[in-house]
Structure formats: C-alpha cells, structure tokens
Amino acid sequence: MASYETFDYDVLIVGAGGAGLRAAIEASTSDLRVGLVCKSLLGKAHTVMAEGGVAAALANVDERDSWRVHFADTMKGGQYLSDSRMAELHAKESPERVRELEKWGALFDRTEDGSILQRNFGGHQYPRLAHVGDRTGLEMIRALQDHGIHQGIDVYMENTIISLLKTGDRVSGAFGYEREKGRFKIFTAKAVVLATGGVGKAYQVTSNSWEYTGDGHSLAYHAGAELIDMEFVQFHPTGMVWPPSVKGILVTEGVRGEGGILTNSEGHRFMFDDIPELYANQTADSPEEGWLYTQGDRDARRPPELLTRDHIARCIVREVQEGRGSPHGGVFLDIAWIKEKLPNAEEHIRRKLPSMYHQFKELADIDITQEPMEVGPTTHYIMGGIRVDADSQMTCVPGLFAAGECAAGLHGANRLGGNSLSDLLVFGKRAGEYAAQFAMENDAVPIEENHIEEIAQHVLKPFDNPTEGDNPYEIQAQLQEKMQQLVGIARSQESLNQALEEIEMLCEKAENTHVVGNREYNAGWHTALDLDCLLTVSEAIALAALERKASIGAHSRDDFPEKEEPGAGKYNTIIHKADDESMSIRRERVPELTDEQQQIIEEMG
Amino acid sequence: MDKATFRIWRGDADAAEFVDYETEVSEGMVVLDAVHRIQAEQANDLAVRWNCKAGKCGSCSAEVNGNPKLLCMTRLSDLPPDEPVTVEPMRAFPLIKDLVTDVSWNYKVKEKMKPFTPRPPDAEDGTWRMEQVDIDHIQEFKKCIECFLCQDVCHVLREHDLHDEFIGPRYLVYAASLEMHPIDTENRLEELKDSDGIGYCNITKCCTKVCPEHITITDNAIIPLKERVVDEFYDPLRKLFKVFTG
C-alpha cells in the first residue's frame, strides 16, 4: 500500500455538481479537512446543463405560494410515493438556499420591484422557478464554485472513485485514480458524501454526459447501502431528435413555461386530448386560458403542456406510435406561434430562451423564433437512488451520506422540473452539515490494506485481459441499446426478464474487456471501469421495474396498466446486496404522512 | 455514408504528431461526433475532454483547422469538404495527452482574485433589490462557460507566454462581472493594473471573435475596466486631489 498516495480528510465529498459543492461548502464551515473529488474539471458537472430554474416558494411573483403548496405539488407530482419528510424539508428550506446563492454572487432575473423573478413550470401551481434566462444551472454552479474555492476545500479534479473503503460496518475512505497519469489514490475519511448524479449513460438517448454512469449508486450498493425506487427513470418529454448527432440533447421545459405548445403532424394540439384525473381541475379548458396562464393571469389554469413530465412523455410516444409524429420521429414544439400574441415575440423569445435559440440555430439550422422544433423523450434523470435518512442524508452504512440525484426519496415516481436544483441545494447542505457532525463525533478508523490490493488488481485487469476481449465502447453501446429497447418508457415482464438476461451476459463480457495503450488519460480504460457501475445500476433498474407490477409516474408496464396492484397499497422497492452477493429486492410500505401533511394535501388537492 | 479524414494530434508532452483517421460522417455531425466515432472504433485510448455536448459546459475546447473552437458546436458542414479536418489541442496550455491540455493555471488565477463581497442586505429577509436594467450587462459576462478559448487565442498568453503577469480575457471578464456587480463592495483596480496586467491587452479583439457565448469581451468588459483603471491611477485631476487629501 505504501506505493499509493494517501490523503487524509475528515469529510470526503465525491462529485462536484450542485449537491457536492453545496455539501463541501457546508462541511468546510466547521474546522475540518474537506476533500472534494470530481470526474471532470470543476464547474463542468451536469448542474451546468440545468436550464429552466430552481423551485422555491419565494412567493415573489404570486403571494399565494408557500412551502405548503410546494410540498403538496411535489407529493402529487411524485404520485405520493415520495418520502414526505424530505418533501417537507425541501419545500421549507429551498427559499433560504436560493436567497443564499445571491449572497455568494449569483444573479437571478428580476421582478419589477427588483427581487428574484420566478417562472411557471410543469406541476407547480404558481410561478416558482427562480431563473437566469435558460442558463440557471450555469449561474448556480458558478456561484457555488466561485464561493467554494475560497473555503479551504481541497479539490481533486479529473479523479474517479472506484470503490468505497469500509472498516467493519463504517465507511473509512475511498479508492480512486487520477485521469492524467492513471495513478491510484487513497482517500481516508471519517465521513463520505456521495453526490455523483445520475445514470443516463445506461441509455442510448439521453441528455446526460459520459460522467453519468451511476457511480454513487453502485459505490453505495457495493458498500452495503440500499437503493430505493430504481424503476423510476425520468424520460424528459422534450429532447432534440434531429440531426442524429444531437439526439437526446435537452430542450428546456421553460419553452413550454413561456407559452410553447406541442402539436402533431396534423397540426393538432394533442395534449388537450388526455388530461389525467389528478390534474383535471387545475388544467386549462381552452388554448386561450392556457396562454393567459403563461402570461401570469392568476385566474387562468395551466395549459396541458405544463402537466407532469411522465405524462407528456407518454403522450408524445403515443402520437409517434400512432403515426402522427414529426418527420424525424418526434412531435413539434412551437414557441414561434406566440407572434400572434406578442408584438416583439422574436426578441422576447431570444431573451427568455437564449441558449435554446443558440442551440437550435447552431446545431439544427432551426430558428425557433420562426419555426417549430422537433422534440421527443430523452433519458434525463433518475428519481430512485441511494436510500438516506430524510434529515441527515446518511445511508444505513455509518458515515456514508448521499445527496442530489444519486440519493432518493424526494421525487417519488416522478420529479417536477425545477425540483432538482432545489433538491441539491437543500440536501447538499444537509449532507455536508451532518457529515461534518459525524466526523466531529467519531474517530477515524484505519483502512484495511488487504482489500486495497484486491481493488487495484481488478482495476488493472483490462490491460492484462487477452487482446480478443471486447472493446469497452462496444459493450457500453450494447447495454445502452438493450436498456433503451427493453427498460425504456414502455416495459413488460417479458422485456424486463430479457433485459436481466442481457445484462448478465454483458457482465460476463465486461469481465474480459481489453483496453489498449497505457494508464495515461486513457478514455478506453475509463470506459471499461465505468462499465461496472453502469451494469450494476442497469440491473437495479430492470429488477425494480420487474417488481413494480403497475404503471405509475415514470414507470409504465404494458402488462399492468393500472396505477396500483390490487391490495398492494403504496410501497417503495428496496434493493440491497444479499450475503451471497446477488441483488435482492423487497417492498416496504411508503411511510405514513403526519396529520399536518395529510391536511395540507387535502386542502391543496 | 460519406467518409472524411480527420488529422488528429496524438501524443504527450514528450512526443506528439498528427495521425490521420478516416471515418464515416453523416448529416448534422459535429467534430466531436467524429472524434468519438474514431475513439470508439479505431483509437480507444484517444484523450478528449467533453461533457454536455451542447455548448454549455466548455469542456471540449480545441483547435479545428487552426481555429479555437468547441468541438461539440463545430459542424462538419461548415468546414471545407474534401479536405482533412485538423483537430489539435489548445496551444496556449501545456499538453497532457492528445487533445487534452493542462488548464489548471486558469483555476489558480481565479483563486487569487478577490472574491465577491456584497454590501449588507437591503431587506430584512437577507435579500437585495436590483433592477433588471442594472444587471443585464453583468448577466452577459456571466454567460461565460469557462472554455478558455479566449485565453487560448490571446497573443499575450499564446505567443508571449506571460501567464505570470497577465490573467487573460477570461479573468478580465470575471473581474468585470464582480466590479460592475451592483452589490459588490470590493475594489480590484489596483490588482487589475499591477498583478493582473490589464495593460498588456492591446484590444485586438481576438478573444471576442472566438467566444462561443458571443460575449463582447473587449468592448463590454475589458475597455470599461481599462477606463476605470485609467480614471483611478492616471487621471491628473484625481492625482492632484489625492495629493491634497493624502
């Protein structure tokens, strides 16, 4: 072990998106040694891609908003499978987390009276998303980054954690490698916070980058933590579909928040055809009422384009399958039509949606102020993830915490847009705070050295495998294809069983992956190592999807179209690694609401 | 499907050269797609940074046919057909491997700059009131995705290698976003004049031309900062005033 560089910390944070940075900032307010490890350069994590805004009941635009309404909206959007304690904390604390960003230099768009402006988004009853045009994530990550670099946090950019280290029941550190030279590093820590984001790279069409290979989910699972509700993968309804090379790139929900409408090849606004019961009394009766809502008319109800993402994605798939899709297999998203309503529509669109304008102009030769976009669903987010305590964000492994997308509980069966940026602020802070507290209350435990050699050998194996072994990119592509086909928007027992067989086969292939070149910045080697995580989370998603014999939120089963299994009640699916190392799944009843929570939901219905 | 040749810089700081790869290209492809295809099919260990693939993160900066570009926003249809496309790393930074350079200097520069320091909040809830018109110009600077293409093209850094004396256009834009922030109370003019080396910029606007976010770096950020520095340190009336006021 002497050959590996070792770095000692009180709190180690894995991941430097919004949740990781917020956790690091919080932990650094105590007099502790804080390390932050990230796969990319600082400021490049997926938070930077978030567009529409951060949800917080600031009530700057509509004073009827409050944490109670935000709580009710979140629970409803998640089909009441969320952890209600998390939803309550999130709704109560997000306003303060957003305001605090301005103290650190963020600058949100303003209202007439100079406070933070808020916009409409799907599933939120009132204009609730603080935003900066359509580049809110960039503003947030930069504010956190620029504040964080002055807090005495040690940042390890372009380093990847391969395994958590445990001593007895407790987490004691992490083993990783740096991209530049491929050297191994050992981080010891009293507490570790996972903030690694999502799993989008398990799918073919995704808005996620190469980094989103489920590292945190997989690290936690192998360290003995539980994963919950992994079947709930959000397919964002509007990704680009053409040209092929940009397929999957996100088109912000902000387009619809600003009045954008969805139409099919017949020019029909199909979202009016199918309005779910749960939202019937909150949805506009006519296009005119919907338009008035987007323009801030407080008596109007929201247009059906602002229903929840799971529902819209399904409607788009239906239009395409029934032959009413756009030329490249999507539907039309039209913001240019608002010219009929607004005098300076073109300038208005460019101002409100600058990066969408830019993105379509440069990548697809489409001027969104003049013509509609073609859009279709893209894998965007996973609601499921590492099971944590609502208040502290600690997993069932002492000293191991998780926050942001890799953690679960807040979003239930479907996440509302804007609730992710607020999630990572609220629970990033909590994870940092409680990890620091854990580190102060517990002594360091020595790491177990024999385990480290085992990991090192495993990590180097792809170089030693016979040259006829598979190319890691091919295995990744095969996995993505199978997940897309078999564990996508529409699932069945047959497709999921087949997926599990395919995943098992790919696991065997991955064992024999061969990589060329040396350890220095070797993308092939990194891809081979990421495969372990991708395969673990893919198996978890398929297994959980098989377990839930119902169609609810983002999870749709062709063979079980009903929302609930008769007699099963509301439950979460829980995955853990069994003693025989196999993946095991069970159900647990969704925790009861408190009386106050129950009352809020009834009132806000 | 058509084929095209990509002449990609391969190697590390010790030895590197262009290597030609032929690969299939299709409608709408950007250079990053071709690089990824080559990486997956022919050169598994090819090093390239990328994340968002939509021009929002600023990771895939490189030089395409000699021009500083984001690989993800450079469409093949905008490049001359029938000629090899050269793809090489940014030249103003030390090479790590292939298309990846060591940009850590940029992060160190930012760390040394005086952080944002707000005035006390305007309202009891700890918030400030700002007019949209007063922040429009700062929001322009804050569009920066830190791709460092402006640093790459700046001759002070690229040709004269004055990394120790000049912070480069990216950080002048950053300084402008702080200095012009309506609630910031810090003064950075002395650093701008001395350690940040704003005087080295002779406003050739190369940075503005390559900015993928179309930030008017020179006109809106650097020139106003230069004017502030001049007003502060070189204005004869102010100098006189200072003599009397000590």
Boltz contact constraints between the chains, C-beta under 6 A:
constraints:
  - contact:
      token1: [A, 40]
      token2: [B, 51]
      max_distance: 6.0
  - contact:
      token1: [A, 43]
      token2: [B, 146]
      max_distance: 6.0
  - contact:
      token1: [A, 44]
      token2: [B, 51]
      max_distance: 6.0
  - contact:
      token1: [A, 44]
      token2: [B, 57]
      max_distance: 6.0
  - contact:
      token1: [A, 44]
      token2: [B, 59]
      max_distance: 6.0
  - contact:
      token1: [A, 48]
      token2: [B, 56]
      max_distance: 6.0
  - contact:
      token1: [A, 48]
      token2: [B, 57]
      max_distance: 6.0
  - contact:
      token1: [A, 49]
      token2: [B, 52]
      max_distance: 6.0
  - contact:
      token1: [A, 49]
      token2: [B, 56]
      max_distance: 6.0
  - contact:
      token1: [A, 99]
      token2: [B, 126]
      max_distance: 6.0
  - contact:
      token1: [A, 99]
      token2: [B, 127]
      max_distance: 6.0
  - contact:
      token1: [A, 105]
      token2: [B, 116]
      max_distance: 6.0
  - contact:
      token1: [A, 107]
      token2: [B, 135]
      max_distance: 6.0
  - contact:
      token1: [A, 110]
      token2: [B, 130]
      max_distance: 6.0
  - contact:
      token1: [A, 110]
      token2: [B, 132]
      max_distance: 6.0
  - contact:
      token1: [A, 114]
      token2: [B, 129]
      max_distance: 6.0
  - contact:
      token1: [A, 114]
      token2: [B, 130]
      max_distance: 6.0
  - contact:
      token1: [A, 114]
      token2: [B, 131]
      max_distance: 6.0
  - contact:
      token1: [A, 149]
      token2: [B, 111]
      max_distance: 6.0
  - contact:
      token1: [A, 150]
      token2: [B, 115]
      max_distance: 6.0
  - contact:
      token1: [A, 180]
      token2: [B, 96]
      max_distance: 6.0
  - contact:
      token1: [A, 209]
      token2: [B, 51]
      max_distance: 6.0
  - contact:
      token1: [A, 209]
      token2: [B, 52]
      max_distance: 6.0
  - contact:
      token1: [A, 243]
      token2: [B, 27]
      max_distance: 6.0
  - contact:
      token1: [A, 243]
      token2: [B, 28]
      max_distance: 6.0
  - contact:
      token1: [A, 245]
      token2: [B, 28]
      max_distance: 6.0
  - contact:
      token1: [A, 245]
      token2: [B, 29]
      max_distance: 6.0
  - contact:
      token1: [A, 245]
      token2: [B, 33]
      max_distance: 6.0
  - contact:
      token1: [A, 249]
      token2: [B, 54]
      max_distance: 6.0
  - contact:
      token1: [A, 359]
      token2: [B, 54]
      max_distance: 6.0
  - contact:
      token1: [A, 362]
      token2: [B, 73]
      max_distance: 6.0
  - contact:
      token1: [A, 473]
      token2: [B, 40]
      max_distance: 6.0
  - contact:
      token1: [A, 516]
      token2: [B, 44]
      max_distance: 6.0
  - contact:
      token1: [A, 516]
      token2: [B, 45]
      max_distance: 6.0
  - contact:
      token1: [A, 517]
      token2: [B, 45]
      max_distance: 6.0
  - contact:
      token1: [A, 520]
      token2: [B, 97]
      max_distance: 6.0
  - contact:
      token1: [A, 521]
      token2: [B, 47]
      max_distance: 6.0
  - contact:
      token1: [A, 521]
      token2: [B, 96]
      max_distance: 6.0
  - contact:
      token1: [A, 521]
      token2: [B, 97]
      max_distance: 6.0
  - contact:
      token1: [A, 521]
      token2: [B, 100]
      max_distance: 6.0
  - contact:
      token1: [A, 522]
      token2: [B, 45]
      max_distance: 6.0
  - contact:
      token1: [A, 523]
      token2: [B, 47]
      max_distance: 6.0
  - contact:
      token1: [A, 524]
      token2: [B, 44]
      max_distance: 6.0
  - contact:
      token1: [A, 524]
      token2: [B, 45]
      max_distance: 6.0
